[in-house]
Amino acid sequence: MRRQATLARLTTTAITLTIMIAPQVGCGDDVSEGGSEDTIAGPGLRGRLIDAAEQPMPNVQVLACQATSCAYGQSGPDGYFEFEIEPPAQVALKTHTDLGQSPRMAAALEPVDIVDQALVDIGTVYVPELPEGAIIEFAGSAPQTLAAGDGLELTLRRDDITPPIGEFLYDVAARRLPPQHVPSYPELDAEWDAETLVAVYAMHPFAATSASPIELRAPVDLPNGTAVSFRTISSLDGSFSDSVPGHVLDGYATTDPGAGITRLTYLVICAL
């Protein structure tokens, strides 16, 4: 899988409910050990889960979701997985957050476009570890700024946050993806040709939403005044949100006044 060479010098319960009320688009098949044989011919996708130590992750549930339905699969002994999916399809390839592990595991999330009858090999899919996180205080509608992890700060209002169905709102956490594990974003290549990828963060609680903008502040190695954009990736179909404007001040990319994101999934920061 091609990784971005231009990297600047970047709920599960709710999804389960969606699956229960929507028809499945297909079934994820386990791949035999090694993952190099018995592969589907396509159309569909194939990949391999790895953890923060770059070790394969076997027997992990993997989901390939479109706007109205999801397909379940499970990684094989060497972390490989595959799905048969009919084109055209815009897919959110993801895993569940696992808060029972130590350290906690963030959800993986990668958008995949199925455009023809070929099998799309997305290569390795990185599953980040989550830091301890910052506890969300019972502050009602008052804004609170929280250090989520790896330098990312979020300013939010607790009363405006809706966690995934069945989950309790307790803390926020974020992990910045290592440059070598940032996936290729075709939409970045095709539509954002004036932008350079700076950072990608996995955020928790995954798929939580906010009725008011969540302001952001993230460390970057860019000159003061550089215009930046913030986008999040949909956990339902892998689509990108509209761009949220920001600028660099004193080594931090910061959302412009009154601007912010409205969902906690994967955050993509670009320089304009």
C-alpha positions, 0 to 999 in steps of 0.5 A: 500500500502506498503511503503518503510521501508528502507528509509534512516534514500527519462506536461501535455500538451504534454501528452494530445497531445499523447492521441490525436494521440494514441488510448486509452487503457481504461477508468478510472471510478469514484468510489462511495463515500467511495471507498469500493464498486462497485470496478472493479474486475481487471485487473487494478489498484485502489488508492486514492489521498490525499493532503499535509494535508492527506485529500482526493482529489475529482474530480481530473483528473487522468491519467494512461499512457503507452508508446504510450497511456493514459487513463483518469479518475477522482477521486471520492468524497473520492479521489478514482479512478480506471482503467481497464488495461490489463496485462502486462502493465508498467504504469505511474499513475499521475495527472496534475500540478496545478499552479493555486492553492495557494499553487501550486500543483505538479504532482503526479507520481507513477509507477505501474506494472500490471502483472496478472488479479488481481486488484492492489491496490496502496493505497494512492497517495500523491499529493505534494504542490510546493514551490515558486520556483526559477526563471530561468534567461535569461542566454542563455547557461551559467550554473545557479544554482537554489535552487528549494526547500527543499534543492535541487539545480539544475545547468542547462542551460536555452537554453538547457531546453525544457518545455512541449508543450504549457508551458512557462519556468519560474521557477524550484521548488521541493518538497521532499516527506515525508517518510511516503508517499514515494511509494513502487518501485518494481524495487528498490526491484528487481534490486537495492538490493545493494541500499538504498532509501534516498529521492524522490523529485517532480520537476517542470516544470514537464516533461521538458527535457534538452539537457545537464546534469542537475547537482544536489545537495541534503541534505542527512544524509550520511558520506562523500564519500558515493556513491549515484545514481540519477534516474528520473521516466518517465512520459510516462510509469513509467520506471526509467532512467539509474543511474546517479553517485554521491557522498556525500560531506559535507552533500550533495549528489552531481552528479559527474562532467559532470553527471546529469539528463535530465528530470524533473519529480520525482527524486529518490536518493539512497545510494550504 
